[in-house]
Every structure is written in C-alpha cells, then in structure tokens.
Amino acid sequence: MLMIKRLIFCLMLFPLLASASTLSVSKPRILLDGKHNKDEFRIFNPTSEFQTYRVEFVDMEMDEEGNIKQVESYAKSAKSFLRVGPRMGKNIGPEQFQSFRVMLRRSGLKDGEYRSHLLMESLLPPMEPVEGVTVRPNIKYSVPVIVRYGELSAKISIDNVSISKNSEGVKELSLNINREGNRSIYGTLKLTAPDVVEPVFEARGLAVYTELNSRHLKFPINKEIPQSGALLLEFVEDPAYGGTESVQLSVPLDPLM
C-alpha cells in the first residue's frame, strides 16, 4: 500500500462559495470613486487555530457564463492605482479579525471604470507527517475592487428568458442580462408570482463586468410556481455599490410545462 505523507488541495473560492473555510471577509466587494478614496475591510478567522493571511491584488476576467479566472493582464486593471495595508495579517486568534485598508491613488487616473481583485490566502502552518492521506485545504478568496472615475452610466436589459424542465425534470430559469454603457452592473435578480409575498427565485450579488455586454445565467427553480399566467422577472442594482438602474419583464408560463 502506497503511503502518502502529505497531500494539499488548493481551492479557489469566490464570494458565493466561501461560507465554511479558514477565512471570512466582511465585504463582498469594494467601490472607490472620486468622493471615496479609501475603504476598510476585515478578514475574520472562524477556526479554532491561529491563522496568518496574505493579501495581494490580481487581475481577473469574467466570461459570458459568469466564470471568473485570473489573468496576467487586464485592459482596465486598477492595480497601479491601488494600495492595501497591511499586506499580511499575522497570527490572528480564533474568532478574531484583522482590519485592512484599501487606498486609491488618483494620479494619472482617466475617466472610466477600472477593476482588480483582492486575493486573500490563508497561510497554513506545516503539517506533521502522518500515515495515509491527509487533506488540508488552502483557501483563497477574492473580492473585486471597483474604481470609478468621471461621469459613468449603464443601462440594463433582459432577453432570451425561458422557464423549462431539464433532463432530470427540474424547472430551470434561463436568461441573458445585457449591459450597455461604461460601467459594470451589480445587483439582485428576482422572480415573483402574482399575490405571493416570497419570491419564487432570488439570486443576490450578480455582476456583469465591463468586459462583457451580456451574461448568460441559468438557475434551478426549487419552489412551486403557477401552472399558467405570468411571473415577474426583475433585476435591481444594489445602491450600496453605486447603482440605481433596474429592469422588469413579464414571463408567460407554458401551461404544458
């Protein structure tokens, strides 16, 4: 039998996926503009051990399916205009946190929206050699930092909407969120039925970045929906992150679905 002393899995986790890990972040994103040149966020240690966290800026791009990957360069990178301090939070105790500051340097900044991502990594201590297979996740977590300068605007539209059953018989909502203008959009997608208080479906924290004109989304619908009539689909920007646009669309239901 082959004895493996140490095996490390490195996982890249993004805001919607990092609920149980070696770190937790106080904000899903950071917005800096001409009025706000600095912000602060906290990294929490939810574990029972002391943790050290490293923070750095990286560039990432989103594809039409909403997947985000790290890239060597990005046309609208904000890295050269940003600073973060400290660069490392050392020996943070269990259930404790470290505060970090993000600062914007506007020198050389031209009108437009720029973006980089804060990549936070838990630096785990060396593991003692053991027999068998040992799995220790090395968690990395990214938060977008949006820099907006000058007069920016965006318009939102929704098309190619359908509600159908997949091969497993599960109802799915499929749509495109389209963006026009010179800034990104960020908000909540909600599907509601007439005379029903609770949404049939809701997804928060959806973004369409400036490298995209359209993002395709598909979600399972686990709640009961009417057999006929129409549902209301709406996307509303989150005003806490610099957006006030919204769009609504009536979605007719197929009675044979």
N, C-alpha and C positions, 0 to 999 in steps of 0.2 A: 504493500500500500504506500502510495506516494504521500509523504508528509510535507505539507506546506506550512511554513512558519508564519508567513505574513502575506496578506492579500488586502490591498486597499482599493476600494472603488471610489472614483472621483465622480461626483454628481454635479451637474449644473442645474440649479433650481431657480425659477423665476417667481415673481411675487405671488402668483396664484397657487404655487406648489410648495411653498416653504412654511407649512404650518407646524410641522414637528421636526425639528432639526437642532443643530448645535448653535444656531443663532436666530434672532428675530429682529426685524427692523421696524422702527416707529412710523415710517412713511413709505407709501408705495411709489412715490415719485417726487421730484423737486422741481419747482419752477422759479427761475430767476429772470427778471426783466429790468428795465431802466429804473424802476421805482424800488425794486428789492434786489440788492446786490449780494446778499448773503442769506444763508439759512442754516438750520441745525437739525440733525437727526440723531437718533440713538440706536445703538446696537445692544440688544438685550442678550444675556446669557441664560437660557431657560434650563440648562443642565445642572447636574449636581456636582460638577467639577469646575475648576478654574479654566478659563479659556482665554486665548490670545487671538485677536482678529486683525487681519491686514486689509487695508482699503486702497484701491487704485482706480484710475479712470481707464476705461477701454471703450472702443467703438463697436457698435453692433448695428445690424441691419435687419429689417423685417421683410418677409416675403408675403405674397398675396394670401397665403393661408394663415398668416399671423405668427409663423415661426420666426424666432429671433436667433441670429448666430453672430458670433464675434468675428470681426473683420480687421485686417491690417490697417485699412484707411477708410475714411468716410468723408464724402464731399462736404458735408455740413458738420464736421466734428467740432465739439465745444472744448476739447481737451486743452487747447492752448490758451483759453480764456478762464479756465477754472483752476482753483486750488482747493485742497482738502487738508484738514489738520485735526488731530494728529493723523499720521499715515498708518499708525498701528495702535490698537488698544491692547495693553499687556496685562495679563493675569487678572481678568475680570472675574469676580467671585460668582458663585451660584446665585441665580435670581437677581443679579446686579446688572448695571448697564454702563456703557461708555458713551459720552457725547462727542460728536464730531461736527465740525463746521465746514460748510462749503461756501466759497467766496468767488465772486465774479469780477474779473478784471476787464473793463470795457475798452481799454486802449486797443485801437485797431479794429474794433467790432463794427461791422457794417450791418445795415438793415437786413433782417431775416430771422429765421429760426435755426438754432444750432442744437445738437444733442450729442451727449456722450453718456456712458453708463458707469455708475459706481459699482465696482465689483468687490464684494466683501467675502473674505475667505476665513474660515476657522482653521487656525494652525494647531493641529492636534499634536500632543506630545508623543514621543516614540512609544511604541507598544512593546511589552515584554514578550520574548519569544514563547510561543505555546505550540503544542501539538495540534494537528488538524488544521482546519480552515478558520481564519479569523477575519471577520468583515468589519471594517471601520469606515463609515462614510466621511469623506472630506467635503463638507458642504460649501458651495459657492452660491452667492445670491446677488442678483443685480437690480439696481434701481435706476431708472432713467433720470437724467438731469437735463431739463429743457431750458434753453436760453433763448429769450425772445427780445428783439431789439427793433425799434421802429414801429411803423404802422402795419400791423398784420391782420389778416382776416381769413375766414374759412366758411365754406358752405357745405352742407351735408345733404345727401340724398340716399335713398334705399331702393334697390331694384332686385329683380330675379328672386322674388320671395316665393317660397313654396313650403307647404307642410305635407309630408308624405311619410309612408312607412318604409323602413329599411328592410333588408333581407331577413332580419330577426323579428320583424313585426313591431319594432319600436318607432313611435312617431318622431320625426325629426323636423326641425326648423332650419331651412337653408336660405341664405340671403347674401347680398353684397351691400356693404356700406361704402359709399363713394364720398371722396373728399375733393373739394376744389379750393384754391387759394394758396397762401404762402405760409400757413402754419398747420400743425397737426391737430387732431381732434382726440378727445378722451372723455368717456362718459359711460352711461348705463343703457343697455338695451332691455326693453321690457315688452312682454306680450300679455295683453289682458283680454278678458272676456266680458261681455256686457253684464252689468248688475252683479259682478263678482269682485269683492274687495281685493283678495290676494291675487297677484299676477299668476298667470299660467306658467310663465317662464321669466326669469330675470338674470342678467349677467352684468356685473359691475366691472369697472376698470378696463374697458375695451378701448384700445387706441388704434388709430390709423396714422402712421408717421408720414413725414413729408416725402419720403422716397416712394410712397405708394399713392396712386389715385383711387384705388379700390382695394378693399379687403374682403375676401370670401369667408363666411362663417357658417358653421353647421353645428347644431346643438340637439341633443335628445330632449324630448318633452315628456317628463315623467308624470305630470298631473293630468287629470281628466279634462277634456275640452269638449265644447258642444259638438253635436253631430252635424249641425248646419249653421247657416248665418255667417257672421264675420267676426274676426278678432281685430284688436287694435295693436299695431306694432309701432313702437316709438323708440327713438334714440335721443337722449338728452345729455348734453355736455355737463361736466362737473364744474360749477363756477369756482370751486376752490382752486382749480388749476387753470384758470384763465379762459374759460369758455362759456358762452351763453346761447349757443345755437342748439336747435332741436328740430326733429322731423317726425311726422306721424304718417302712418299708412294703414289703410283698411285691408285686411287679408281675408278674402272669401274662403269659406270652408267647403270642401268637397263632401257632399253627404254620403258618398260611397266609400270614403276613406276608412 
